[in-house]
Amino acid sequence: MKSAADRLARLLGHFLPGPLPVRVRAWDGSQTGPADAPLVVLRSPDALRRLVWQPGELGLAEAYVTGDLDVEGDLADALSTAGRSVRDRPATRPGPAGMAAATALAVRLGAVGPPPKRPDGRARLTGGLHSVARDRAGISHHYDLSNDFYALLLDETMAYSCAYWTRPDDPAYTLADAQRDKLDLICR
């Protein structure tokens, strides 16, 4: 019997030519991919189902947030490695026979089925796409958070803006300095 990792490698091979950019450990403990690559852990078939229902970054993010997918080691390194690989080797679109084979593999992996429950905290927006009311609700959901939350991320000025780095090569120059330079630039 084929392992989940073997089936997953065959499935991904229909869409991404060449070797896998990351090592994958499936929910059955099986692994595939380069031994020296970052390790992506799929804890359940729901990780794949999220990608079927929300292809791309949103599906990956939801799988990560819900714990269906994890990365062992450096997350930034794994994202960079996978991103470079996808950028350097554009995805392919299988023909009818390849799509049928990919669909059969997805069914055997448990990736086909009803959409998984959305993660808690996700905005539930209604109304027309990019209408004033819908966009206002989306902005409010993401940014109308407490000062206690923002204090975890921002300096004492609580300035929520990208920094303006005027002396990036100076080791004594800090994020707080760059934030002050940004406020100075705005005021000028």
Rosetta constraint file for C-alpha pairs under 8 A:
AtomPair CA 2 CA 6 HARMONIC 6.21 0.50
AtomPair CA 2 CA 7 HARMONIC 6.70 0.50
AtomPair CA 3 CA 7 HARMONIC 6.42 0.50
AtomPair CA 3 CA 28 HARMONIC 7.49 0.50
AtomPair CA 3 CA 30 HARMONIC 6.17 0.50
AtomPair CA 4 CA 8 HARMONIC 5.99 0.50
AtomPair CA 4 CA 26 HARMONIC 6.04 0.50
AtomPair CA 4 CA 27 HARMONIC 7.56 0.50
AtomPair CA 4 CA 28 HARMONIC 6.61 0.50
AtomPair CA 4 CA 30 HARMONIC 6.55 0.50
AtomPair CA 4 CA 109 HARMONIC 6.50 0.50
AtomPair CA 5 CA 9 HARMONIC 6.11 0.50
AtomPair CA 5 CA 24 HARMONIC 6.86 0.50
AtomPair CA 5 CA 25 HARMONIC 6.58 0.50
AtomPair CA 5 CA 26 HARMONIC 5.53 0.50
AtomPair CA 5 CA 30 HARMONIC 5.44 0.50
AtomPair CA 5 CA 31 HARMONIC 5.30 0.50
AtomPair CA 5 CA 32 HARMONIC 5.59 0.50
AtomPair CA 6 CA 10 HARMONIC 6.34 0.50
AtomPair CA 6 CA 30 HARMONIC 7.91 0.50
AtomPair CA 6 CA 31 HARMONIC 7.68 0.50
AtomPair CA 6 CA 32 HARMONIC 6.60 0.50
AtomPair CA 7 CA 11 HARMONIC 6.07 0.50
AtomPair CA 7 CA 105 HARMONIC 6.34 0.50
AtomPair CA 7 CA 109 HARMONIC 7.23 0.50
AtomPair CA 8 CA 12 HARMONIC 6.10 0.50
AtomPair CA 8 CA 105 HARMONIC 7.64 0.50
AtomPair CA 8 CA 109 HARMONIC 7.50 0.50
AtomPair CA 9 CA 13 HARMONIC 6.00 0.50
AtomPair CA 9 CA 20 HARMONIC 7.34 0.50
AtomPair CA 9 CA 32 HARMONIC 6.92 0.50
AtomPair CA 9 CA 33 HARMONIC 7.79 0.50
AtomPair CA 10 CA 14 HARMONIC 6.83 0.50
AtomPair CA 10 CA 102 HARMONIC 7.95 0.50
AtomPair CA 10 CA 105 HARMONIC 7.84 0.50
AtomPair CA 11 CA 15 HARMONIC 7.52 0.50
AtomPair CA 11 CA 102 HARMONIC 5.34 0.50
AtomPair CA 11 CA 105 HARMONIC 6.10 0.50
AtomPair CA 11 CA 106 HARMONIC 7.04 0.50
AtomPair CA 12 CA 16 HARMONIC 5.85 0.50
AtomPair CA 12 CA 20 HARMONIC 7.98 0.50
AtomPair CA 13 CA 17 HARMONIC 5.66 0.50
AtomPair CA 13 CA 18 HARMONIC 7.16 0.50
AtomPair CA 13 CA 19 HARMONIC 7.98 0.50
AtomPair CA 14 CA 92 HARMONIC 7.27 0.50
AtomPair CA 14 CA 93 HARMONIC 7.53 0.50
AtomPair CA 14 CA 94 HARMONIC 6.06 0.50
AtomPair CA 14 CA 98 HARMONIC 6.57 0.50
AtomPair CA 14 CA 99 HARMONIC 7.70 0.50
AtomPair CA 14 CA 102 HARMONIC 6.60 0.50
AtomPair CA 15 CA 91 HARMONIC 5.35 0.50
AtomPair CA 15 CA 92 HARMONIC 4.93 0.50
AtomPair CA 15 CA 93 HARMONIC 6.02 0.50
AtomPair CA 15 CA 94 HARMONIC 6.72 0.50
AtomPair CA 16 CA 20 HARMONIC 7.90 0.50
AtomPair CA 16 CA 86 HARMONIC 7.58 0.50
AtomPair CA 16 CA 89 HARMONIC 7.24 0.50
AtomPair CA 16 CA 90 HARMONIC 7.08 0.50
AtomPair CA 16 CA 91 HARMONIC 4.80 0.50
AtomPair CA 16 CA 92 HARMONIC 6.07 0.50
AtomPair CA 17 CA 89 HARMONIC 6.98 0.50
AtomPair CA 17 CA 91 HARMONIC 6.97 0.50
AtomPair CA 17 CA 92 HARMONIC 7.12 0.50
AtomPair CA 19 CA 33 HARMONIC 7.03 0.50
AtomPair CA 19 CA 34 HARMONIC 7.79 0.50
AtomPair CA 20 CA 33 HARMONIC 5.41 0.50
AtomPair CA 20 CA 34 HARMONIC 7.08 0.50
AtomPair CA 21 CA 33 HARMONIC 7.29 0.50
AtomPair CA 21 CA 34 HARMONIC 7.47 0.50
AtomPair CA 21 CA 37 HARMONIC 6.98 0.50
AtomPair CA 21 CA 81 HARMONIC 6.61 0.50
AtomPair CA 21 CA 82 HARMONIC 5.42 0.50
AtomPair CA 21 CA 85 HARMONIC 5.95 0.50
AtomPair CA 22 CA 33 HARMONIC 6.00 0.50
AtomPair CA 22 CA 34 HARMONIC 6.54 0.50
AtomPair CA 22 CA 37 HARMONIC 5.01 0.50
AtomPair CA 22 CA 38 HARMONIC 5.31 0.50
AtomPair CA 22 CA 39 HARMONIC 6.08 0.50
AtomPair CA 22 CA 40 HARMONIC 6.76 0.50
AtomPair CA 22 CA 78 HARMONIC 7.25 0.50
AtomPair CA 22 CA 81 HARMONIC 7.42 0.50
AtomPair CA 22 CA 82 HARMONIC 6.53 0.50
AtomPair CA 23 CA 31 HARMONIC 7.02 0.50
AtomPair CA 23 CA 32 HARMONIC 5.70 0.50
AtomPair CA 23 CA 33 HARMONIC 4.20 0.50
AtomPair CA 23 CA 34 HARMONIC 5.48 0.50
AtomPair CA 23 CA 35 HARMONIC 6.48 0.50
AtomPair CA 23 CA 36 HARMONIC 7.82 0.50
AtomPair CA 23 CA 37 HARMONIC 5.51 0.50
AtomPair CA 23 CA 38 HARMONIC 5.87 0.50
AtomPair CA 23 CA 39 HARMONIC 4.66 0.50
AtomPair CA 23 CA 40 HARMONIC 6.06 0.50
AtomPair CA 24 CA 31 HARMONIC 5.42 0.50
AtomPair CA 24 CA 32 HARMONIC 5.37 0.50
AtomPair CA 24 CA 33 HARMONIC 6.18 0.50
AtomPair CA 24 CA 39 HARMONIC 5.67 0.50
AtomPair CA 24 CA 40 HARMONIC 4.85 0.50
AtomPair CA 24 CA 41 HARMONIC 5.87 0.50
AtomPair CA 24 CA 42 HARMONIC 7.28 0.50
AtomPair CA 25 CA 29 HARMONIC 5.99 0.50
AtomPair CA 25 CA 30 HARMONIC 5.62 0.50
AtomPair CA 25 CA 31 HARMONIC 4.32 0.50
AtomPair CA 25 CA 32 HARMONIC 6.75 0.50
AtomPair CA 25 CA 39 HARMONIC 7.09 0.50
AtomPair CA 25 CA 40 HARMONIC 6.29 0.50
AtomPair CA 25 CA 41 HARMONIC 4.84 0.50
AtomPair CA 25 CA 42 HARMONIC 6.13 0.50
AtomPair CA 26 CA 30 HARMONIC 5.53 0.50
AtomPair CA 26 CA 31 HARMONIC 6.31 0.50
AtomPair CA 26 CA 41 HARMONIC 6.14 0.50
AtomPair CA 26 CA 42 HARMONIC 4.89 0.50
AtomPair CA 26 CA 43 HARMONIC 6.39 0.50
AtomPair CA 26 CA 44 HARMONIC 7.42 0.50
AtomPair CA 27 CA 41 HARMONIC 7.68 0.50
AtomPair CA 27 CA 42 HARMONIC 5.71 0.50
AtomPair CA 27 CA 43 HARMONIC 4.62 0.50
AtomPair CA 27 CA 44 HARMONIC 5.26 0.50
AtomPair CA 27 CA 45 HARMONIC 7.49 0.50
AtomPair CA 33 CA 37 HARMONIC 7.50 0.50
AtomPair CA 37 CA 78 HARMONIC 7.91 0.50
AtomPair CA 38 CA 71 HARMONIC 7.45 0.50
AtomPair CA 38 CA 72 HARMONIC 7.13 0.50
AtomPair CA 38 CA 73 HARMONIC 6.90 0.50
AtomPair CA 38 CA 74 HARMONIC 7.62 0.50
AtomPair CA 38 CA 77 HARMONIC 7.28 0.50
AtomPair CA 38 CA 78 HARMONIC 5.22 0.50
AtomPair CA 38 CA 81 HARMONIC 7.84 0.50
AtomPair CA 39 CA 71 HARMONIC 5.78 0.50
AtomPair CA 39 CA 72 HARMONIC 5.46 0.50
AtomPair CA 39 CA 73 HARMONIC 7.26 0.50
AtomPair CA 39 CA 78 HARMONIC 7.58 0.50
AtomPair CA 40 CA 69 HARMONIC 7.09 0.50
AtomPair CA 40 CA 70 HARMONIC 5.87 0.50
AtomPair CA 40 CA 71 HARMONIC 4.55 0.50
AtomPair CA 40 CA 72 HARMONIC 6.48 0.50
AtomPair CA 41 CA 69 HARMONIC 5.56 0.50
AtomPair CA 41 CA 70 HARMONIC 5.01 0.50
AtomPair CA 41 CA 71 HARMONIC 5.84 0.50
AtomPair CA 41 CA 72 HARMONIC 7.26 0.50
AtomPair CA 42 CA 47 HARMONIC 6.32 0.50
AtomPair CA 42 CA 68 HARMONIC 6.01 0.50
AtomPair CA 42 CA 69 HARMONIC 4.64 0.50
AtomPair CA 42 CA 70 HARMONIC 6.64 0.50
AtomPair CA 43 CA 47 HARMONIC 7.32 0.50
AtomPair CA 43 CA 67 HARMONIC 7.42 0.50
AtomPair CA 43 CA 68 HARMONIC 4.99 0.50
AtomPair CA 43 CA 69 HARMONIC 5.86 0.50
AtomPair CA 43 CA 70 HARMONIC 7.73 0.50
AtomPair CA 44 CA 48 HARMONIC 7.94 0.50
AtomPair CA 44 CA 68 HARMONIC 5.74 0.50
AtomPair CA 44 CA 69 HARMONIC 7.79 0.50
AtomPair CA 45 CA 49 HARMONIC 6.35 0.50
AtomPair CA 45 CA 68 HARMONIC 7.92 0.50
AtomPair CA 45 CA 109 HARMONIC 6.56 0.50
AtomPair CA 45 CA 110 HARMONIC 5.45 0.50
AtomPair CA 45 CA 111 HARMONIC 5.66 0.50
AtomPair CA 46 CA 50 HARMONIC 5.99 0.50
AtomPair CA 46 CA 63 HARMONIC 7.58 0.50
AtomPair CA 46 CA 68 HARMONIC 6.39 0.50
AtomPair CA 46 CA 110 HARMONIC 7.73 0.50
AtomPair CA 46 CA 111 HARMONIC 6.64 0.50
AtomPair CA 46 CA 116 HARMONIC 6.57 0.50
AtomPair CA 47 CA 51 HARMONIC 6.71 0.50
AtomPair CA 47 CA 60 HARMONIC 7.67 0.50
AtomPair CA 47 CA 63 HARMONIC 5.10 0.50
AtomPair CA 47 CA 68 HARMONIC 5.06 0.50
AtomPair CA 47 CA 69 HARMONIC 5.90 0.50
AtomPair CA 47 CA 111 HARMONIC 7.91 0.50
AtomPair CA 48 CA 52 HARMONIC 6.35 0.50
AtomPair CA 48 CA 110 HARMONIC 7.91 0.50
AtomPair CA 48 CA 111 HARMONIC 5.11 0.50
AtomPair CA 49 CA 53 HARMONIC 6.29 0.50
AtomPair CA 49 CA 110 HARMONIC 7.50 0.50
AtomPair CA 49 CA 111 HARMONIC 4.34 0.50
AtomPair CA 49 CA 112 HARMONIC 6.14 0.50
AtomPair CA 49 CA 113 HARMONIC 7.14 0.50
AtomPair CA 49 CA 115 HARMONIC 6.72 0.50
AtomPair CA 49 CA 116 HARMONIC 6.93 0.50
AtomPair CA 50 CA 54 HARMONIC 5.69 0.50
AtomPair CA 50 CA 55 HARMONIC 7.50 0.50
AtomPair CA 50 CA 59 HARMONIC 5.09 0.50
AtomPair CA 50 CA 60 HARMONIC 7.39 0.50
AtomPair CA 50 CA 62 HARMONIC 7.16 0.50
AtomPair CA 50 CA 63 HARMONIC 6.38 0.50
AtomPair CA 50 CA 115 HARMONIC 6.85 0.50
AtomPair CA 50 CA 116 HARMONIC 6.46 0.50
AtomPair CA 51 CA 55 HARMONIC 4.55 0.50
AtomPair CA 51 CA 56 HARMONIC 6.70 0.50
AtomPair CA 51 CA 59 HARMONIC 4.61 0.50
AtomPair CA 51 CA 60 HARMONIC 6.51 0.50
AtomPair CA 52 CA 59 HARMONIC 7.80 0.50
AtomPair CA 52 CA 111 HARMONIC 7.07 0.50
AtomPair CA 52 CA 112 HARMONIC 7.46 0.50
AtomPair CA 53 CA 59 HARMONIC 7.28 0.50
AtomPair CA 53 CA 115 HARMONIC 6.19 0.50
AtomPair CA 54 CA 58 HARMONIC 5.99 0.50
AtomPair CA 54 CA 59 HARMONIC 4.50 0.50
AtomPair CA 55 CA 59 HARMONIC 5.43 0.50
AtomPair CA 55 CA 60 HARMONIC 7.80 0.50
AtomPair CA 56 CA 60 HARMONIC 6.42 0.50
AtomPair CA 57 CA 61 HARMONIC 5.94 0.50
AtomPair CA 58 CA 62 HARMONIC 6.09 0.50
AtomPair CA 59 CA 63 HARMONIC 6.10 0.50
AtomPair CA 60 CA 64 HARMONIC 6.16 0.50
AtomPair CA 60 CA 69 HARMONIC 7.79 0.50
AtomPair CA 61 CA 65 HARMONIC 6.04 0.50
AtomPair CA 62 CA 66 HARMONIC 6.05 0.50
AtomPair CA 62 CA 118 HARMONIC 7.61 0.50
AtomPair CA 62 CA 119 HARMONIC 6.72 0.50
AtomPair CA 63 CA 67 HARMONIC 6.16 0.50
AtomPair CA 63 CA 68 HARMONIC 4.97 0.50
AtomPair CA 63 CA 69 HARMONIC 5.20 0.50
AtomPair CA 64 CA 68 HARMONIC 6.05 0.50
AtomPair CA 64 CA 69 HARMONIC 4.76 0.50
AtomPair CA 64 CA 70 HARMONIC 5.77 0.50
AtomPair CA 65 CA 119 HARMONIC 7.27 0.50
AtomPair CA 66 CA 119 HARMONIC 6.22 0.50
AtomPair CA 71 CA 75 HARMONIC 6.07 0.50
AtomPair CA 71 CA 78 HARMONIC 7.39 0.50
AtomPair CA 74 CA 78 HARMONIC 6.36 0.50
AtomPair CA 75 CA 79 HARMONIC 6.18 0.50
AtomPair CA 76 CA 80 HARMONIC 6.07 0.50
AtomPair CA 77 CA 81 HARMONIC 6.01 0.50
AtomPair CA 78 CA 82 HARMONIC 6.09 0.50
AtomPair CA 79 CA 83 HARMONIC 5.82 0.50
AtomPair CA 80 CA 84 HARMONIC 5.99 0.50
AtomPair CA 81 CA 85 HARMONIC 6.23 0.50
AtomPair CA 82 CA 86 HARMONIC 6.20 0.50
AtomPair CA 83 CA 87 HARMONIC 6.05 0.50
AtomPair CA 84 CA 88 HARMONIC 5.87 0.50
AtomPair CA 85 CA 89 HARMONIC 5.83 0.50
AtomPair CA 86 CA 90 HARMONIC 5.63 0.50
AtomPair CA 86 CA 91 HARMONIC 6.89 0.50
AtomPair CA 94 CA 98 HARMONIC 4.97 0.50
AtomPair CA 94 CA 99 HARMONIC 5.53 0.50
AtomPair CA 95 CA 99 HARMONIC 5.97 0.50
AtomPair CA 96 CA 100 HARMONIC 6.14 0.50
AtomPair CA 97 CA 101 HARMONIC 6.26 0.50
AtomPair CA 98 CA 102 HARMONIC 6.04 0.50
AtomPair CA 99 CA 103 HARMONIC 6.01 0.50
AtomPair CA 100 CA 104 HARMONIC 6.21 0.50
AtomPair CA 101 CA 105 HARMONIC 6.28 0.50
AtomPair CA 102 CA 106 HARMONIC 6.12 0.50
AtomPair CA 103 CA 107 HARMONIC 6.18 0.50
AtomPair CA 104 CA 108 HARMONIC 6.31 0.50
AtomPair CA 105 CA 109 HARMONIC 6.15 0.50
AtomPair CA 106 CA 110 HARMONIC 6.30 0.50
AtomPair CA 106 CA 111 HARMONIC 5.16 0.50
AtomPair CA 106 CA 112 HARMONIC 6.16 0.50
AtomPair CA 107 CA 111 HARMONIC 5.86 0.50
AtomPair CA 107 CA 112 HARMONIC 5.25 0.50
AtomPair CA 118 CA 122 HARMONIC 7.30 0.50
AtomPair CA 123 CA 138 HARMONIC 6.73 0.50
AtomPair CA 123 CA 141 HARMONIC 6.35 0.50
AtomPair CA 125 CA 134 HARMONIC 6.19 0.50
AtomPair CA 125 CA 137 HARMONIC 6.94 0.50
AtomPair CA 125 CA 138 HARMONIC 6.79 0.50
AtomPair CA 126 CA 134 HARMONIC 6.21 0.50
AtomPair CA 127 CA 131 HARMONIC 7.00 0.50
AtomPair CA 127 CA 133 HARMONIC 7.35 0.50
AtomPair CA 127 CA 134 HARMONIC 5.75 0.50
AtomPair CA 128 CA 134 HARMONIC 6.78 0.50
AtomPair CA 129 CA 134 HARMONIC 6.93 0.50
AtomPair CA 129 CA 135 HARMONIC 7.95 0.50
AtomPair CA 130 CA 134 HARMONIC 6.28 0.50
AtomPair CA 130 CA 135 HARMONIC 5.61 0.50
AtomPair CA 131 CA 135 HARMONIC 6.03 0.50
AtomPair CA 132 CA 136 HARMONIC 5.96 0.50
AtomPair CA 133 CA 137 HARMONIC 6.20 0.50
AtomPair CA 134 CA 138 HARMONIC 6.24 0.50
AtomPair CA 135 CA 139 HARMONIC 6.13 0.50
AtomPair CA 136 CA 140 HARMONIC 6.07 0.50
AtomPair CA 137 CA 141 HARMONIC 6.09 0.50
AtomPair CA 138 CA 142 HARMONIC 6.42 0.50
AtomPair CA 139 CA 143 HARMONIC 5.90 0.50
AtomPair CA 139 CA 144 HARMONIC 7.66 0.50
AtomPair CA 140 CA 144 HARMONIC 5.00 0.50
AtomPair CA 145 CA 149 HARMONIC 6.65 0.50
AtomPair CA 145 CA 150 HARMONIC 7.52 0.50
AtomPair CA 146 CA 150 HARMONIC 6.74 0.50
AtomPair CA 147 CA 151 HARMONIC 5.93 0.50
AtomPair CA 148 CA 152 HARMONIC 6.78 0.50
AtomPair CA 149 CA 153 HARMONIC 7.31 0.50
AtomPair CA 150 CA 154 HARMONIC 5.86 0.50
AtomPair CA 150 CA 158 HARMONIC 7.09 0.50
AtomPair CA 151 CA 155 HARMONIC 6.92 0.50
AtomPair CA 151 CA 156 HARMONIC 7.54 0.50
AtomPair CA 151 CA 158 HARMONIC 6.88 0.50
AtomPair CA 154 CA 158 HARMONIC 5.31 0.50
AtomPair CA 154 CA 159 HARMONIC 6.83 0.50
AtomPair CA 154 CA 160 HARMONIC 7.17 0.50
AtomPair CA 155 CA 159 HARMONIC 7.33 0.50
AtomPair CA 155 CA 176 HARMONIC 6.54 0.50
AtomPair CA 159 CA 179 HARMONIC 7.43 0.50
AtomPair CA 161 CA 179 HARMONIC 7.75 0.50
AtomPair CA 162 CA 179 HARMONIC 7.38 0.50
AtomPair CA 162 CA 182 HARMONIC 7.60 0.50
AtomPair CA 163 CA 175 HARMONIC 7.05 0.50
AtomPair CA 163 CA 178 HARMONIC 5.09 0.50
AtomPair CA 163 CA 179 HARMONIC 4.66 0.50
AtomPair CA 163 CA 180 HARMONIC 7.98 0.50
AtomPair CA 163 CA 181 HARMONIC 7.47 0.50
AtomPair CA 163 CA 182 HARMONIC 5.59 0.50
AtomPair CA 164 CA 178 HARMONIC 5.04 0.50
AtomPair CA 164 CA 179 HARMONIC 6.30 0.50
AtomPair CA 164 CA 181 HARMONIC 5.85 0.50
AtomPair CA 164 CA 182 HARMONIC 4.71 0.50
AtomPair CA 165 CA 178 HARMONIC 4.95 0.50
AtomPair CA 165 CA 181 HARMONIC 7.27 0.50
AtomPair CA 165 CA 182 HARMONIC 7.90 0.50
AtomPair CA 166 CA 178 HARMONIC 6.90 0.50
AtomPair CA 166 CA 181 HARMONIC 7.20 0.50
AtomPair CA 167 CA 173 HARMONIC 6.58 0.50
AtomPair CA 168 CA 173 HARMONIC 7.00 0.50
AtomPair CA 169 CA 173 HARMONIC 7.98 0.50
AtomPair CA 173 CA 177 HARMONIC 6.10 0.50
AtomPair CA 173 CA 178 HARMONIC 7.47 0.50
AtomPair CA 174 CA 178 HARMONIC 6.39 0.50
AtomPair CA 175 CA 179 HARMONIC 6.11 0.50
AtomPair CA 176 CA 180 HARMONIC 6.27 0.50
AtomPair CA 177 CA 181 HARMONIC 6.23 0.50
AtomPair CA 178 CA 182 HARMONIC 6.19 0.50
AtomPair CA 179 CA 183 HARMONIC 6.37 0.50
AtomPair CA 180 CA 184 HARMONIC 6.14 0.50
AtomPair CA 181 CA 185 HARMONIC 6.09 0.50
AtomPair CA 182 CA 186 HARMONIC 6.23 0.50
AtomPair CA 183 CA 187 HARMONIC 6.13 0.50
AtomPair CA 184 CA 188 HARMONIC 6.13 0.50
